[in-house]
Amino acid sequence: MLVTEDVHAIKIPFKLSVGSGRTLDRFVFAYLILGEEICLIDCGVAHSADILFRYIMKTGRSPDEISSLVFTHSHPDHIGGAGTIVQQTGCKVFAHEDARPWIEDVELQFKQRPILNFHELVEGSVEVGLSLKDGDRLEFGKGRHLKVFHTPGHSRGSIALFFDKDGVLFSGDAIPVPRSVPIYEDITSSIRSIRKLMAIDGIEFLLASWEEPHHGPGVYDIMKDGLSYLQEIQNLVLEEHARLPRPELPELGSRVLRRLGLPETALMPMVMKSPRSRRSDSDTQLVTDECPWQ
């Protein structure tokens, strides 16, 4: 899908196991920036190289031109296909320093964040050639660069990337989609991260991982809606904690999902971790103070 003259979006389908032989049909976007070289932002799950390479060849370019693979974070649907891509193109891998351990040792990630069909989604570990940090500028060809924004919350090593030439923000999973399954490690950090992105001037295109590309002045409203959704989730978690003085995590997660109108098939280990990320009272107050449109 053509987004701008330089930026392309590729939708990659996959299945996520939720237990008892059940799966959810999901998709994730990977993005290309076509310049003198090709920069690939995220790469989808295992075996996604075929989809990506076919798309590149349809543009008249060659997969061998991929010089950079930049990860917005280390989760399986973003790094899963990297093994084949790195092996076949020799591209350099970039990621935030906090994401590096789970990229270079996927078994460590599986141990610390188990997903039922993890090994179906991830081809293997790859080496990160350069660790990124907030404020870095990633150059890849004449007149083309990406500015790095550290956006922890969904994961510690999450980043967003701003391609100011075209006004394109690649937000990864930093901005939740209202009424979607909530997945985050630290809700206070998520609030701060979205506010950081909203402060960027000149965003014309919002390219997230789980949604079709957005274009126009409404992109800032989308970020605002994501903040409001996080606040709603946090309020529900606090209410259920008050009702259940010592709630078991599965019960707490089920109650919150029901009140959000989400199916309990979504209650997976990585989802149950989100309510557990409730912070101290002072942190909760910070979330409230920082979200004036609640």
C-alpha positions in Angstrom: 0.0 0.0 0.0 1.5 3.3 -1.0 1.3 5.9 1.8 3.6 8.6 0.4 6.0 8.7 -2.5 8.7 7.1 -0.3 6.7 5.2 2.3 4.8 1.9 1.8 2.7 -0.2 4.2 2.6 -4.0 4.1 -0.1 -5.9 6.0 1.0 -9.3 7.4 -1.5 -11.8 8.7 -0.9 -14.3 11.4 -2.6 -16.4 14.0 -2.3 -16.0 17.8 -2.9 -19.1 20.0 -5.2 -18.4 23.0 -5.4 -22.0 24.4 -7.6 -25.1 24.0 -6.7 -25.2 20.3 -8.2 -21.8 19.6 -6.6 -19.1 17.6 -7.2 -15.4 16.9 -6.7 -14.0 13.4 -4.4 -11.0 13.7 -2.4 -8.8 11.4 0.5 -6.4 11.8 2.0 -3.8 9.6 5.6 -3.5 8.4 6.7 -0.4 6.6 9.2 0.4 3.9 11.0 3.7 3.2 12.3 3.7 -0.3 15.2 6.0 -0.9 18.7 5.4 -2.3 18.6 2.4 0.1 15.6 0.7 1.6 14.8 1.0 5.3 12.4 -1.6 6.7 10.5 -0.8 9.9 9.5 -4.0 11.7 9.1 -7.2 9.7 6.2 -9.2 11.0 6.2 -12.8 12.1 8.1 -15.9 10.9 8.1 -16.4 7.1 7.0 -12.8 6.4 10.1 -12.3 4.2 8.2 -13.8 1.3 5.4 -11.2 1.6 7.9 -8.4 2.0 10.2 -9.4 -0.7 7.4 -9.9 -3.3 6.1 -6.4 -2.4 9.5 -4.8 -2.9 10.0 -6.5 -6.3 6.6 -5.2 -7.4 7.9 -1.6 -6.8 10.8 -2.3 -9.2 13.3 -2.6 -6.4 15.3 -5.5 -5.0 15.2 -7.0 -1.5 19.0 -6.8 -1.6 18.6 -3.0 -1.3 17.4 -3.3 2.3 20.2 -1.8 4.3 18.4 -1.1 7.6 15.8 -3.1 9.7 14.5 -0.9 12.5 12.4 -2.5 15.3 9.9 -0.4 17.1 10.1 -3.0 19.9 10.9 -6.7 20.5 7.6 -8.5 20.5 7.2 -11.6 18.2 4.9 -9.9 15.6 7.6 -7.3 15.0 10.8 -9.3 15.0 9.6 -12.8 14.0 10.7 -12.8 10.4 14.1 -11.1 11.0 16.2 -14.2 10.7 15.5 -14.8 7.0 15.6 -11.1 6.2 19.0 -10.5 7.8 20.5 -13.7 6.4 19.4 -12.9 2.8 20.0 -9.2 2.7 22.8 -8.6 5.2 21.0 -5.6 6.5 21.9 -3.9 9.8 19.5 -4.2 12.7 18.6 -1.2 14.9 16.6 -1.3 18.2 16.3 0.5 21.5 18.9 -0.6 24.0 16.2 -1.9 26.3 14.8 -4.1 23.5 18.1 -5.6 22.6 18.1 -8.6 25.1 14.9 -10.0 23.8 15.9 -9.6 20.2 19.4 -11.2 20.6 18.0 -14.0 22.9 14.5 -14.9 21.9 14.4 -17.8 24.4 14.9 -15.3 27.2 11.9 -13.4 25.8 9.8 -16.6 25.7 10.8 -17.4 29.3 9.9 -13.9 30.6 6.9 -13.3 28.3 5.4 -16.6 27.3 3.1 -16.8 24.3 1.5 -20.2 23.4 2.7 -20.3 19.8 5.8 -18.2 20.3 8.1 -20.5 18.3 5.7 -20.5 15.4 5.9 -16.7 15.3 9.6 -16.2 15.7 12.3 -17.6 13.5 15.1 -17.0 15.9 17.5 -14.5 17.5 19.3 -11.8 15.5 22.1 -9.5 16.5 21.4 -5.8 17.0 24.0 -3.8 15.1 23.2 -0.5 16.8 21.3 0.4 20.0 19.1 3.4 19.8 18.1 6.0 22.4 15.7 8.8 22.7 16.6 11.7 20.4 18.9 9.8 18.0 18.7 10.5 14.3 19.0 7.5 12.0 20.4 8.5 8.6 19.7 6.3 5.6 20.4 8.0 2.4 20.6 11.6 1.1 18.0 13.8 2.8 16.3 11.0 4.7 16.5 10.4 8.4 14.3 9.1 11.2 14.1 10.8 14.6 13.9 8.3 17.5 11.4 8.8 20.4 11.6 6.4 23.3 8.0 5.4 24.1 8.0 2.9 27.0 4.8 1.5 28.3 3.8 -1.2 25.9 7.3 -2.4 26.5 10.4 -0.9 28.0 12.2 -0.8 24.7 9.5 0.6 22.6 10.3 3.5 20.2 8.4 5.6 17.7 10.1 7.0 14.6 9.4 10.3 12.9 10.1 10.7 9.2 9.8 14.5 9.0 10.4 14.7 5.2 6.9 13.3 4.7 5.4 14.1 8.2 5.1 10.4 8.9 5.0 9.0 12.5 5.7 5.3 12.9 4.2 4.7 16.3 4.6 0.9 16.7 2.2 -0.3 19.5 2.6 2.9 21.6 -1.0 4.1 21.0 -3.8 1.7 22.0 -6.8 1.2 19.8 -10.0 1.8 21.8 -12.0 -1.4 22.5 -9.0 -3.5 21.6 -7.2 -5.9 23.9 -5.1 -3.9 26.4 -1.4 -4.9 26.4 1.1 -2.8 28.3 3.8 -3.2 30.9 3.5 0.2 32.6 0.4 2.4 32.2 2.0 5.5 33.6 4.8 5.3 31.0 2.3 4.7 28.3 0.5 7.9 29.2 3.7 9.8 29.1 4.8 8.3 25.8 1.6 9.2 24.0 1.8 12.8 25.3 5.4 12.9 24.0 4.1 11.9 20.6 1.3 14.4 20.6 3.8 17.2 21.2 5.5 16.5 17.8 4.6 19.2 15.3 3.8 18.4 11.7 2.5 14.8 11.9 0.5 14.2 8.7 0.4 10.4 8.7 0.1 8.1 11.7 1.3 4.6 10.9 0.6 2.2 13.8 1.2 -1.5 13.8 -2.4 -2.7 14.3 -4.4 -0.1 12.2 -4.7 1.0 8.6 -2.6 4.2 8.0 -4.3 7.5 9.1 -3.8 10.8 7.3 -4.8 14.3 8.1 -5.4 16.5 11.2 -7.4 13.8 12.9 -4.2 11.9 13.7 -3.8 13.9 16.9 -7.4 13.0 17.9 -6.5 9.3 17.5 -3.7 9.7 20.0 -6.1 11.5 22.3 -8.6 8.7 22.1 -5.8 6.2 23.0 -5.0 8.2 26.1 -8.7 8.2 27.1 -8.9 4.5 26.6 -5.9 3.9 28.9 -7.5 6.1 31.5 -10.7 4.1 31.3 -8.8 0.8 31.7 -6.9 2.1 34.7 -10.1 3.3 36.4 -11.7 -0.1 35.9 -8.6 -1.9 37.3 -8.7 0.4 40.4 -12.4 -0.2 40.9 -12.0 -4.0 40.7 -9.1 -3.9 43.1 -11.3 -2.1 45.5 -14.1 -4.7 45.2 -11.7 -7.6 45.5 -9.2 -6.8 48.3 -6.9 -9.8 47.2 -8.0 -10.5 43.7 -6.3 -13.3 41.8 -4.9 -12.1 38.5 -7.1 -14.2 36.2 -10.2 -13.0 38.0 -9.2 -9.4 37.9 -8.3 -9.7 34.2 -11.7 -11.4 33.4 -13.6 -8.7 35.2 -11.8 -5.8 33.4 -12.2 -7.5 30.0 -16.0 -8.0 30.6 -16.5 -4.4 31.5 -14.6 -3.3 28.4 -16.9 -5.5 26.4 -14.0 -7.8 25.2 -14.2 -11.6 24.9 -12.5 -13.6 27.6 -10.7 -15.5 24.9 -8.4 -12.5 25.0 -7.3 -13.4 28.6 -3.8 -14.6 27.8 -0.7 -14.3 30.0 0.5 -11.2 28.2 -2.9 -9.6 28.7 -3.1 -10.5 32.4 0.2 -8.8 32.9 -1.4 -5.5 32.1 -3.7 -5.1 35.2 -0.7 -6.2 37.3 1.2 -3.2 36.1 -1.0 -1.0 38.4 1.4 1.3 40.2 1.4 3.1 43.5 -1.3 5.7 44.5 1.1 8.5 43.6 1.6 7.0 40.1 -2.2 6.6 39.7 -2.7 10.2 40.6 -0.1 11.1 37.9 -2.1 9.3 35.3 -5.2 11.3 36.3 -3.4 14.6 36.4 -1.8 14.0 33.0 -5.1 13.2 31.2 -7.2 16.3 31.2 -9.7 15.0 28.7 -10.7 12.0 30.9 
